[in-house]
Amino acid sequence: MRRVEVWLAGSWAPLSGGEAALAALAPGDVFRLFDEAGNSVAGEGGERRWRIVALSAPDAEGETVVETEPIPESGVERAVREGGVYWPSGAN
């Protein structure tokens, strides 16, 4: 199961329940994902953080569709990450 962290009060906090727990977040919340080995999950465009845009009502199977948008990494964040330095608001 992938690990999820959400940006709360200026720091990253673990969100128990994995990706299914994203349905408990609200539009505007920011999250990031980690694979089973603890590595940051990157989207198709290299993004490592996403913002909740909308949540649907649960469907017949009880699943909530979570609509997200990627948050692009800034040039500074990318340079710091590629240099192996910790950047608190970016991906590890």
C-alpha positions as CSV (number, residue, x, y, z in Angstrom):
1,M,0.0,0.0,0.0
2,R,1.3,3.5,-0.8
3,R,1.9,5.8,2.1
4,V,0.2,9.2,1.9
5,E,1.2,12.5,3.6
6,V,-0.9,15.6,3.8
7,W,0.4,19.2,4.2
8,L,-1.1,20.4,7.5
9,A,-0.2,23.5,9.5
10,G,3.2,24.0,7.7
11,S,4.4,20.4,7.8
12,W,3.8,17.0,6.3
13,A,1.7,14.6,8.4
14,P,1.0,10.9,7.6
15,L,-2.5,10.0,6.5
16,S,-3.5,6.6,7.8
17,G,-5.4,4.3,5.4
18,G,-3.4,4.9,2.3
19,E,-4.8,6.3,-0.9
20,A,-8.4,5.3,0.1
21,A,-8.1,7.9,2.9
22,L,-7.8,10.7,0.3
23,A,-11.6,10.8,0.3
24,A,-11.4,12.2,3.9
25,L,-9.6,15.3,2.6
26,A,-11.2,18.5,1.5
27,P,-10.8,20.5,-1.8
28,G,-7.6,22.5,-1.5
29,D,-5.7,20.0,0.6
30,V,-2.2,19.1,-0.7
31,F,-0.8,15.6,-0.5
32,R,2.1,13.5,-1.7
33,L,2.6,9.7,-2.1
34,F,5.3,7.2,-1.4
35,D,5.7,3.7,-2.7
36,E,6.1,0.6,-0.6
37,A,9.9,1.1,-0.5
38,G,9.4,4.7,0.8
39,N,10.3,6.5,-2.5
40,S,8.4,9.5,-3.7
41,V,5.8,8.8,-6.3
42,A,6.1,11.1,-9.3
43,G,3.3,11.8,-11.8
44,E,3.6,11.7,-15.6
45,G,5.0,15.3,-15.6
46,G,7.4,14.7,-12.7
47,E,5.1,16.3,-10.1
48,R,5.4,14.9,-6.6
49,R,2.6,16.8,-4.9
50,W,-1.1,17.1,-5.8
51,R,-4.1,19.2,-4.7
52,I,-7.6,17.9,-4.1
53,V,-9.9,19.7,-6.5
54,A,-13.2,18.0,-5.9
55,L,-14.7,14.9,-4.2
56,S,-17.7,13.1,-5.6
57,A,-20.5,11.6,-3.6
58,P,-19.9,7.9,-3.0
59,D,-21.0,5.7,-5.9
60,A,-23.0,2.4,-5.6
61,E,-19.9,0.6,-4.5
62,G,-19.2,3.2,-1.8
63,E,-16.2,4.6,-3.6
64,T,-15.5,8.3,-3.7
65,V,-13.9,9.7,-6.8
66,V,-11.1,12.2,-5.8
67,E,-10.3,14.7,-8.5
68,T,-6.8,16.1,-8.2
69,E,-4.4,18.5,-10.0
70,P,-0.6,18.3,-9.9
71,I,1.4,21.0,-8.2
72,P,4.5,21.7,-10.4
73,E,7.8,21.7,-8.7
74,S,9.6,25.1,-8.8
75,G,13.0,25.4,-10.3
76,V,14.5,25.9,-6.9
77,E,12.8,22.8,-5.4
78,R,14.0,20.7,-8.4
79,A,17.6,21.9,-8.1
80,V,17.7,21.3,-4.4
81,R,16.1,17.8,-4.8
82,E,18.5,16.8,-7.6
83,G,21.4,18.0,-5.5
84,G,20.4,15.7,-2.7
85,V,19.5,18.4,-0.2
86,Y,16.3,18.3,1.9
87,W,13.6,20.8,0.9
88,P,10.8,20.7,3.5
89,S,7.9,21.6,1.2
90,G,9.0,19.5,-1.7
91,A,9.5,15.8,-2.3
92,N,12.2,13.9,-0.5
